Amino acid sequence: MSLIYLVTHAHTQQQRNVDAAIWSLSPQGTRQATILAREPFWPEVNRVVLSREPKTRLTVESVLAAHRLPVTVDARFDELKRPAAWIDDYVAAVAATFATPHESVGGWEAADHALARFAEGIDELHRRFPHETLALVGHGLTFSLFRASLLGRTHVDLDDWRKLSFAAVAKVDLSTGRLLEDFRSVTGEKGRAA
């Protein structure tokens, strides 16, 4: 069995005039990352995979220091691409993107495109590291798309995305494409997607 743990990045410090792709962790996110580092699955992990966004590495810095794991960075696991400008009604934009997965809404990457690149990255990880247990630290929108695909759904249920917390972990069997354990918050916090 080839396993991958999907780990949502920790809570970020929102900044209106800074592209969300380069946000850092908030104090809450730093606390979440500390709790995440104590999770019992880390000794099973052979490699950590990150998106290019700094928040993913910041989420597991202490894990990397403690376990000295090799790291693979892959742009295919970046968050669904969005304009850098602040979005006042972010939830409405997410809802529109999920509702029309074949279309770009408001300059956002089409959900189907984001899912295709993400799934391509997953397939390549499985080919390159077939006997390793991986931990992929990523993002709420792309993880929501991938989860829906694993469950055989054509669209993401917005409420499922809203329930996805920062610093949440899921477990997937890469050999069969089955979701073995759904996302659970390691801190016990609920809601608002990463």
MARBA-3410 file (N, C-alpha, C, O; in Angstrom, 1 decimal):
194
0.9,-1.2,0.0,0.0,0.0,0.0,0.9,1.2,0.0,1.9,1.3,0.8 ~ 0.6,2.2,-0.8,1.3,3.5,-0.9,0.4,4.5,-0.3,-0.7,4.8,-0.8 ~ 0.9,5.2,0.7,0.0,6.1,1.4,0.5,7.6,1.3,1.7,7.8,1.1 ~ -0.5,8.5,1.3,-0.1,9.9,1.4,-1.1,10.5,2.4,-2.3,10.4,2.4 ~ -0.4,11.3,3.3,-1.2,12.1,4.2,-1.4,13.5,3.6,-0.4,14.1,3.2
-2.6,14.0,3.6,-2.9,15.3,3.1,-3.0,16.2,4.3,-3.8,16.0,5.1 ~ -2.2,17.3,4.3,-2.2,18.2,5.5,-2.4,19.6,5.0,-1.7,20.2,4.2 ~ -3.5,20.2,5.5,-3.8,21.6,5.2,-2.8,22.5,6.0,-2.5,22.2,7.1 ~ -2.4,23.5,5.3,-1.4,24.4,6.0,-2.1,25.1,7.2,-3.3,25.1,7.3 ~ -1.3,25.6,8.1,-1.8,26.2,9.3,-2.4,27.6,8.9,-2.1,28.1,7.9
-3.1,28.2,9.9,-3.7,29.5,9.8,-2.7,30.5,9.4,-1.6,30.6,9.8 ~ -3.2,31.4,8.5,-2.3,32.5,8.0,-2.7,33.9,8.4,-3.8,34.1,8.8 ~ -1.7,34.8,8.4,-2.0,36.2,8.7,-2.4,36.9,7.5,-1.6,37.1,6.6 ~ -3.7,37.2,7.4,-4.3,37.8,6.2,-3.8,39.3,6.1,-3.7,40.0,7.1 ~ -3.4,39.7,4.9,-2.9,41.0,4.7,-3.6,41.5,3.4,-3.4,41.0,2.3
-4.4,42.6,3.5,-5.1,43.1,2.4,-4.3,43.4,1.1,-4.7,43.1,0.0 ~ -3.1,44.0,1.3,-2.3,44.4,0.2,-1.2,43.5,-0.2,-0.3,43.9,-0.9 ~ -1.3,42.2,0.2,-0.3,41.2,-0.1,-1.0,40.0,-0.7,-2.0,39.6,-0.2 ~ -0.4,39.5,-1.8,-0.9,38.3,-2.4,-1.0,37.2,-1.4,-0.1,36.9,-0.7 ~ -2.2,36.5,-1.3,-2.4,35.4,-0.4,-1.4,34.3,-0.6,-1.1,33.6,0.4
-0.8,34.2,-1.7,0.2,33.1,-2.0,1.4,33.3,-1.2,2.2,32.3,-1.0 ~ 1.7,34.5,-0.7,2.9,34.7,0.1,2.6,35.1,1.6,3.5,35.5,2.3 ~ 1.4,34.9,2.0,1.1,35.1,3.4,1.9,34.2,4.3,2.3,33.1,4.0 ~ 2.2,34.7,5.5,2.9,33.9,6.6,1.9,33.3,7.5,0.7,33.6,7.4 ~ 2.4,32.5,8.5,1.5,32.0,9.5,1.1,33.1,10.5,2.0,34.0,10.8
-0.1,33.0,11.0,-0.5,33.9,12.1,0.0,33.3,13.4,0.5,32.2,13.4 ~ -0.2,34.0,14.6,0.2,33.4,15.8,-0.7,32.1,16.1,-0.1,31.1,16.6 ~ -1.9,32.1,15.7,-2.8,30.9,15.8,-2.2,29.8,14.9,-2.1,28.6,15.3 ~ -1.7,30.1,13.7,-1.1,29.2,12.8,0.2,28.6,13.4,0.5,27.4,13.2 ~ 1.0,29.4,14.0,2.2,28.9,14.6,1.9,27.9,15.7,2.6,26.9,15.9
0.8,28.2,16.5,0.4,27.2,17.5,-0.1,25.9,16.9,0.2,24.9,17.4 ~ -0.9,26.1,15.8,-1.4,24.9,15.1,-0.2,24.0,14.6,-0.2,22.8,14.7 ~ 0.8,24.7,14.0,2.0,24.0,13.5,2.7,23.2,14.6,3.2,22.1,14.3 ~ 2.8,23.8,15.8,3.4,23.1,16.9,2.6,21.8,17.3,3.2,20.8,17.5 ~ 1.3,21.9,17.3,0.4,20.8,17.6,0.6,19.7,16.5,0.7,18.5,16.8
0.5,20.2,15.3,0.7,19.3,14.1,2.0,18.5,14.2,2.0,17.3,13.9 ~ 3.0,19.1,14.6,4.3,18.4,14.7,4.3,17.2,15.7,5.2,16.4,15.6 ~ 3.4,17.2,16.6,3.3,16.1,17.6,2.4,15.0,17.1,2.3,14.0,17.9 ~ 1.9,15.0,15.9,1.0,14.0,15.4,1.8,12.7,15.3,3.0,12.7,14.9 ~ 1.2,11.6,15.7,1.9,10.3,15.7,2.2,9.7,14.3,3.0,8.7,14.3
1.7,10.2,13.2,2.0,9.6,11.9,3.3,10.0,11.4,3.8,9.4,10.4 ~ 4.0,11.1,11.9,5.2,11.6,11.3,6.3,10.6,11.2,7.0,10.5,10.1 ~ 6.5,9.7,12.1,7.6,8.7,12.0,7.4,7.7,10.8,8.3,7.1,10.3 ~ 6.1,7.6,10.3,5.8,6.7,9.2,6.2,7.4,7.9,6.4,6.7,6.8 ~ 6.3,8.7,7.9,6.5,9.5,6.6,8.0,9.4,6.2,8.9,9.6,6.9
8.1,9.2,4.9,9.4,9.1,4.2,9.8,10.4,3.5,11.0,10.6,3.3 ~ 8.8,11.2,3.1,9.1,12.4,2.3,8.0,13.4,2.6,6.8,13.0,2.7 ~ 8.3,14.7,2.6,7.3,15.7,2.7,7.3,16.4,1.3,8.3,16.7,0.7 ~ 6.0,16.7,0.8,5.8,17.4,-0.4,5.1,18.7,-0.1,4.2,18.7,0.7 ~ 5.6,19.7,-0.7,5.1,21.1,-0.5,4.7,21.8,-1.8,5.2,21.4,-2.8
3.7,22.7,-1.7,3.5,23.6,-2.8,4.6,24.6,-2.8,5.5,24.6,-1.9 ~ 4.6,25.5,-3.7,5.6,26.6,-3.7,5.3,27.7,-2.7,6.1,28.6,-2.5 ~ 4.1,27.7,-2.2,3.7,28.8,-1.3,4.3,28.6,0.1,4.3,27.5,0.7 ~ 5.0,29.7,0.6,5.8,29.6,1.8,5.0,29.1,3.0,5.6,28.4,3.9 ~ 3.7,29.3,3.1,2.9,28.8,4.3,3.0,27.3,4.4,2.8,26.8,5.6
3.2,26.6,3.3,3.2,25.1,3.5,4.5,24.7,4.2,4.5,23.8,5.1 ~ 5.6,25.3,3.8,6.9,25.0,4.5,6.8,25.5,6.0,7.3,24.7,6.9 ~ 6.3,26.6,6.2,6.2,27.2,7.6,5.4,26.2,8.5,5.7,26.1,9.7 ~ 4.4,25.6,7.9,3.5,24.7,8.6,4.3,23.5,9.2,4.0,23.0,10.2 ~ 5.3,23.1,8.5,6.1,21.8,8.9,7.5,22.1,9.2,8.3,21.1,9.2
7.9,23.3,9.4,9.4,23.6,9.7,9.9,22.7,10.9,10.9,22.1,10.8 ~ 9.1,22.7,11.9,9.6,21.9,13.1,9.6,20.4,12.8,10.4,19.7,13.4 ~ 8.7,19.9,12.0,8.6,18.5,11.6,9.9,18.2,10.8,10.6,17.2,11.0 ~ 10.2,19.1,9.9,11.4,18.8,9.0,12.7,18.9,9.9,13.6,18.1,9.6 ~ 12.8,19.7,10.8,13.9,19.8,11.7,14.1,18.6,12.6,15.2,18.0,12.8
12.9,18.1,13.1,13.0,16.9,14.0,13.2,15.6,13.3,13.9,14.7,13.8 ~ 12.7,15.5,12.1,12.7,14.2,11.4,13.7,14.1,10.2,13.9,13.1,9.7 ~ 14.2,15.3,9.8,15.2,15.3,8.7,14.7,14.6,7.5,15.4,13.8,6.9 ~ 13.5,15.0,7.1,12.8,14.3,5.9,13.2,15.0,4.7,13.4,16.3,4.6 ~ 13.4,14.3,3.6,13.6,14.9,2.3,12.3,15.7,1.9,11.2,15.3,2.2
12.5,16.8,1.1,11.4,17.6,0.7,11.3,17.7,-0.8,12.4,17.9,-1.5 ~ 10.1,17.6,-1.3,9.9,17.8,-2.8,8.9,19.0,-2.8,7.9,19.0,-2.2 ~ 9.3,20.0,-3.7,8.4,21.2,-3.9,7.9,21.1,-5.3,8.6,20.9,-6.2 ~ 6.6,21.2,-5.5,5.9,21.0,-6.8,4.8,22.0,-6.9,3.9,22.1,-6.2 ~ 4.9,22.8,-8.0,3.9,23.9,-8.3,2.6,23.3,-8.6,1.6,24.0,-8.5
2.5,22.0,-8.9,1.1,21.5,-9.2,0.3,21.4,-8.0,-0.9,21.2,-8.1 ~ 0.9,21.5,-6.8,0.2,21.5,-5.5,-0.1,22.9,-5.0,-0.6,23.0,-3.9 ~ 0.2,23.9,-5.8,-0.1,25.3,-5.4,-1.7,25.4,-5.3,-2.4,24.6,-5.9 ~ -2.1,26.4,-4.5,-3.5,26.6,-4.4,-4.1,27.0,-5.7,-3.4,27.5,-6.6 ~ -5.4,26.8,-5.9,-6.2,27.3,-7.0,-5.8,28.7,-7.3,-5.9,29.6,-6.4
-5.4,29.0,-8.5,-4.8,30.4,-8.8,-5.9,31.4,-8.8,-7.0,31.2,-9.4 ~ -5.7,32.5,-8.1,-6.6,33.6,-8.0,-5.9,34.9,-8.2,-4.7,35.0,-8.0 ~ -6.6,36.0,-8.6,-6.0,37.3,-8.7,-5.4,37.7,-7.3,-5.9,37.3,-6.3 ~ -4.3,38.4,-7.4,-3.6,38.8,-6.1,-4.4,39.8,-5.3,-4.2,40.0,-4.1 ~ -5.3,40.5,-5.9,-6.1,41.6,-5.2,-7.0,40.9,-4.1,-7.5,39.8,-4.3
-7.2,41.7,-3.1,-8.1,41.3,-2.0,-9.5,41.1,-2.5,-10.0,41.8,-3.4 ~ -10.2,40.0,-2.0,-11.6,39.7,-2.4,-12.5,39.9,-1.2,-12.3,39.1,-0.2 ~ -13.4,40.8,-1.3,-14.2,41.1,-0.1,-15.2,40.0,0.2,-15.3,39.6,1.4 ~ -15.8,39.3,-0.8,-16.7,38.2,-0.6,-16.0,36.9,-1.1,-16.4,36.4,-2.1 ~ -15.0,36.5,-0.3,-14.3,35.3,-0.7,-15.1,34.1,-0.8,-15.0,33.3,-1.7
-16.0,33.9,0.1,-16.9,32.7,0.1,-17.7,32.6,-1.1,-17.9,31.6,-1.7 ~ -18.3,33.8,-1.6,-19.1,33.8,-2.8,-18.2,33.5,-4.0,-18.7,32.8,-4.9 ~ -17.0,33.9,-4.0,-16.1,33.6,-5.1,-15.8,32.1,-5.2,-15.7,31.5,-6.2 ~ -15.6,31.5,-4.0,-15.3,30.1,-3.9,-16.5,29.3,-4.3,-16.4,28.4,-5.1 ~ -17.7,29.7,-3.9,-19.0,29.0,-4.2,-19.1,29.1,-5.8,-19.5,28.0,-6.3
-18.9,30.2,-6.4,-19.0,30.3,-7.9,-18.0,29.4,-8.6,-18.4,28.8,-9.6 ~ -16.8,29.3,-8.1,-15.8,28.5,-8.7,-16.2,27.0,-8.6,-16.0,26.3,-9.5 ~ -16.6,26.6,-7.4,-17.0,25.2,-7.2,-18.3,24.9,-8.1,-18.4,23.8,-8.6 ~ -19.2,25.8,-8.2,-20.5,25.6,-8.9,-20.3,25.5,-10.4,-21.0,24.8,-11.1 ~ -19.2,26.1,-10.9,-19.0,26.1,-12.4,-17.5,25.6,-12.6,-16.7,26.5,-13.0
-17.2,24.4,-12.4,-15.9,23.9,-12.4,-15.2,24.0,-13.7,-13.9,24.0,-13.8 ~ -15.9,24.1,-14.8,-15.3,24.2,-16.2,-14.9,25.6,-16.5,-14.3,25.8,-17.6 ~ -15.3,26.6,-15.8,-15.2,28.0,-16.1,-14.3,28.7,-15.2,-14.2,28.4,-14.0 ~ -13.6,29.7,-15.7,-12.9,30.7,-14.9,-13.9,31.7,-14.4,-14.6,32.3,-15.2 ~ -14.0,32.0,-13.1,-14.9,32.9,-12.6,-14.1,34.1,-11.9,-13.3,33.8,-11.0
-14.3,35.3,-12.4,-13.6,36.4,-11.9,-12.1,36.3,-12.0,-11.3,36.9,-11.1 ~ -11.6,35.7,-13.0,-10.1,35.6,-13.2,-9.5,34.4,-12.4,-8.3,34.3,-12.5 ~ -10.3,33.6,-11.7,-9.8,32.5,-11.0,-9.5,31.3,-12.0,-10.2,31.2,-13.0 ~ -8.6,30.5,-11.6,-8.3,29.3,-12.4,-9.6,28.4,-12.3,-10.2,28.3,-11.2 ~ -10.0,27.8,-13.4,-11.1,26.9,-13.4,-10.8,25.7,-12.5,-9.7,25.2,-12.5
-11.8,25.4,-11.7,-11.7,24.3,-10.7,-11.2,23.0,-11.4,-10.4,22.3,-10.9 ~ -11.8,22.7,-12.6,-11.4,21.5,-13.3,-9.9,21.5,-13.6,-9.2,20.5,-13.6 ~ -9.4,22.7,-14.0,-8.0,22.8,-14.4,-7.1,22.6,-13.1,-6.1,21.9,-13.2 ~ -7.5,23.2,-12.0,-6.7,23.0,-10.8,-6.7,21.6,-10.3,-5.7,21.1,-9.9 ~ -7.8,20.9,-10.4,-7.9,19.5,-10.1,-7.0,18.6,-11.0,-6.4,17.7,-10.5
-7.1,18.9,-12.3,-6.3,18.1,-13.3,-4.8,18.3,-13.0,-4.1,17.3,-13.0 ~ -4.3,19.5,-12.7,-2.8,19.6,-12.4,-2.5,18.9,-11.1,-1.4,18.3,-10.9 ~ -3.4,19.1,-10.1,-3.2,18.4,-8.8,-3.1,16.9,-8.9,-2.2,16.3,-8.4 ~ -4.1,16.4,-9.6,-4.1,14.9,-9.8,-2.9,14.4,-10.6,-2.4,13.3,-10.4 ~ -2.5,15.2,-11.6,-1.3,14.8,-12.3,-0.1,14.8,-11.4,0.8,13.9,-11.5
0.0,15.7,-10.5,1.1,15.7,-9.5,1.0,14.5,-8.6,2.0,13.9,-8.2 ~ -0.2,14.1,-8.1,-0.4,13.0,-7.3,0.1,11.7,-8.1,0.8,10.9,-7.5 ~ -0.3,11.6,-9.3,0.0,10.4,-10.1,1.6,10.3,-10.2,2.1,9.2,-10.1 ~ 2.2,11.5,-10.4,3.7,11.4,-10.6,4.3,11.1,-9.2,5.3,10.3,-9.2 ~ 3.8,11.6,-8.1,4.3,11.2,-6.8,4.3,9.7,-6.7,5.2,9.0,-6.2
3.1,9.1,-7.0,2.9,7.6,-6.9,3.9,6.9,-7.8,4.5,5.8,-7.4 ~ 4.2,7.4,-9.0,5.2,6.8,-9.9,6.6,6.9,-9.3,7.4,5.9,-9.4 ~ 6.9,8.1,-8.9,8.3,8.3,-8.4,8.7,7.7,-7.1,9.8,7.3,-6.8 ~ 7.7,7.6,-6.2,7.9,7.2,-4.8,6.9,6.1,-4.5,6.2,6.2,-3.5 ~ 6.9,5.0,-5.2,5.8,4.0,-5.0,5.9,3.2,-3.7,4.9,2.7,-3.3
7.0,3.2,-3.0,7.1,2.5,-1.8,7.3,3.4,-0.6,7.7,3.0,0.5 ~ 7.1,4.7,-0.7,7.2,5.7,0.3,5.9,6.1,0.9,4.9,6.2,0.1 ~ 5.8,6.5,2.1,4.7,7.1,2.7,5.0,8.6,2.7,6.0,9.1,3.2 ~ 4.1,9.4,2.1,4.3,10.8,1.8,3.4,11.6,2.7,2.3,11.2,3.1 ~ 3.8,12.9,2.9,2.9,13.9,3.5,2.9,15.1,2.6,4.0,15.7,2.4
1.8,15.4,2.1,1.6,16.6,1.2,1.0,17.7,2.0,-0.2,17.6,2.4 ~ 1.7,18.8,2.1,1.2,20.0,2.8,0.7,20.9,1.8,1.4,21.4,0.9 ~ -0.6,21.2,1.8,-1.3,22.0,0.7,-2.4,22.9,1.2,-2.3,23.4,2.3 ~ -3.4,23.0,0.3,-4.3,24.1,0.5,-5.8,23.6,0.4,-6.1,22.6,-0.2 ~ -6.7,24.4,1.0,-8.0,24.0,1.2,-8.8,23.9,-0.1,-9.7,22.9,-0.2
-8.6,24.7,-1.1,-9.4,24.6,-2.3,-9.0,23.4,-3.1,-9.9,22.6,-3.5 ~ -7.7,23.2,-3.3,-7.3,22.1,-4.1,-7.5,20.8,-3.4,-7.9,19.8,-4.0 ~ -7.3,20.8,-2.1,-7.6,19.5,-1.3,-9.1,19.2,-1.4,-9.5,18.1,-1.5 ~ -10.0,20.2,-1.4,-11.4,20.0,-1.5,-11.8,19.4,-2.8,-12.6,18.5,-2.9 ~ -11.2,19.9,-3.9,-11.4,19.4,-5.2,-10.9,17.9,-5.3,-11.7,17.1,-5.8
-9.8,17.6,-4.8,-9.2,16.3,-4.8,-10.1,15.3,-4.0,-10.4,14.2,-4.4 ~ -10.5,15.8,-2.8,-11.4,14.9,-2.0,-12.7,14.6,-2.7,-13.1,13.5,-2.7 ~ -13.3,15.6,-3.3,-14.6,15.4,-4.0,-14.3,14.3,-5.1,-15.2,13.5,-5.3 ~ -13.2,14.4,-5.8,-12.9,13.5,-6.9,-12.7,12.1,-6.3,-13.2,11.1,-6.9 ~ -12.0,12.0,-5.2,-11.8,10.6,-4.6,-13.2,10.0,-4.2,-13.3,8.8,-4.2
-14.1,10.9,-3.8,-15.4,10.4,-3.4,-16.4,10.2,-4.6,-17.6,9.9,-4.4 ~ -15.9,10.5,-5.8,-16.7,10.3,-7.0,-17.7,11.4,-7.3,-18.7,11.2,-8.0 ~ -17.4,12.6,-6.7,-18.3,13.7,-6.9,-17.8,14.6,-8.0,-16.6,14.8,-8.2 ~ -18.7,15.2,-8.7,-18.3,16.2,-9.8,-18.1,17.6,-9.3,-17.5,18.4,-10.0 ~ -18.7,17.9,-8.2,-18.6,19.2,-7.6,-18.2,19.1,-6.1,-18.5,18.1,-5.5
-17.6,20.2,-5.6,-17.3,20.3,-4.2,-18.5,20.9,-3.5,-19.1,21.9,-4.0 ~ -19.0,20.3,-2.4,-20.0,20.8,-1.6,-19.4,22.0,-0.8,-18.5,21.7,-0.1 ~ -19.9,23.2,-0.9,-19.4,24.3,-0.3,-19.3,24.1,1.2,-18.4,24.6,1.9 ~ -20.3,23.4,1.8,-20.3,23.2,3.3,-19.1,22.3,3.6,-18.5,22.4,4.7 ~ -18.7,21.3,2.8,-17.6,20.5,3.0,-16.3,21.4,3.1,-15.5,21.2,4.0
-16.2,22.3,2.2,-15.0,23.2,2.2,-15.0,24.1,3.4,-14.0,24.3,4.1 ~ -16.2,24.6,3.8,-16.3,25.4,5.0,-15.9,24.7,6.3,-15.4,25.3,7.2 ~ -16.2,23.4,6.3,-15.8,22.6,7.5,-14.3,22.2,7.6,-13.8,21.9,8.6 ~ -13.6,22.3,6.5,-12.2,22.0,6.4,-11.4,23.0,7.2,-11.5,24.2,6.9 ~ -10.7,22.5,8.2,-10.0,23.4,9.1,-8.5,23.6,8.6,-8.0,22.8,7.8
-7.9,24.6,9.1,-6.4,24.7,9.0,-5.8,23.6,9.8,-6.4,23.1,10.8 ~ -4.6,23.1,9.4,-3.9,22.0,10.2,-4.8,20.8,10.3,-5.0,20.3,11.4 ~ -5.4,20.4,9.2,-6.2,19.2,9.2,-5.5,18.1,8.4,-4.6,18.4,7.6 ~ -5.7,16.8,8.7,-5.0,15.7,8.1,-6.0,14.7,7.6,-7.0,14.3,8.3 ~ -5.8,14.2,6.4,-6.5,13.1,5.8,-5.5,12.1,5.3,-4.3,12.4,5.2
-5.9,10.9,5.1,-5.1,9.8,4.7,-5.6,9.1,3.4,-6.8,8.7,3.4 ~ -4.8,8.9,2.4,-5.3,8.4,1.1,-4.3,7.2,0.7,-3.1,7.3,0.9 ~ -4.9,6.2,0.2,-4.2,5.0,-0.4,-4.0,5.4,-1.8,-4.9,5.4,-2.6 ~ -2.7,5.7,-2.2,-2.4,6.1,-3.6,-2.6,4.9,-4.6,-2.9,5.1,-5.7 ~ -2.4,3.7,-4.1,-2.6,2.5,-4.9,-4.0,2.3,-5.5,-4.2,1.9,-6.6
-5.0,2.6,-4.6,-6.4,2.4,-5.0,-7.1,3.7,-5.2,-8.2,3.7,-5.7 ~ -6.5,4.9,-4.8,-7.2,6.1,-4.9,-8.4,6.2,-3.9,-9.4,6.9,-4.2 ~ -8.3,5.6,-2.8,-9.3,5.6,-1.8,-8.9,6.5,-0.6,-7.8,6.6,-0.2 ~ -9.9,7.3,-0.2,-9.8,8.1,1.0,-10.0,7.2,2.2,-11.1,6.7,2.5 ~ -8.9,6.9,2.9,-8.9,6.0,4.1,-9.4,6.7,5.3,-10.1,6.1,6.1
-9.0,7.9,5.5,-9.4,8.7,6.7,-9.7,10.2,6.2,-8.8,10.8,5.6 ~ -10.9,10.6,6.5,-11.2,12.0,6.0,-10.5,13.0,6.9,-9.9,12.7,7.9 ~ -10.5,14.3,6.4,-9.8,15.3,7.1,-10.4,15.5,8.5,-11.6,15.5,8.8 ~ -9.4,15.6,9.5,-9.7,15.9,10.8,-8.8,17.0,11.3,-7.6,17.0,11.0 ~ -9.3,17.9,12.1,-8.5,18.9,12.7,-7.6,18.4,13.8,-8.1,17.7,14.6
-6.3,18.7,13.7,-5.4,18.2,14.7,-5.5,19.0,16.0,-5.0,18.6,17.1 ~ -6.1,20.2,15.9,-6.2,21.1,17.0,-7.6,21.1,17.7,-7.8,21.7,18.7 ~ -8.6,20.4,17.0,-9.9,20.4,17.5,-10.7,21.6,17.0,-11.9,21.7,17.3 ~ -10.1,22.5,16.3,-10.8,23.7,15.8,-11.6,23.3,14.6,-11.3,22.4,13.9 ~ -12.7,24.0,14.4,-13.7,23.7,13.3,-13.7,24.8,12.3,-13.6,26.0,12.6
-14.0,24.4,11.1,-14.4,25.3,10.1,-13.4,26.2,9.4,-12.2,26.2,9.7 ~ -13.9,26.9,8.4,-13.3,27.8,7.5,-12.0,27.2,6.9,-11.0,27.0,7.5 ~ -12.2,27.0,5.6,-11.2,26.2,4.8,-9.9,26.9,4.8,-9.8,28.1,4.9 ~ -8.9,26.1,4.7,-7.5,26.6,4.6,-7.2,27.1,3.3,-6.0,27.6,3.0
END
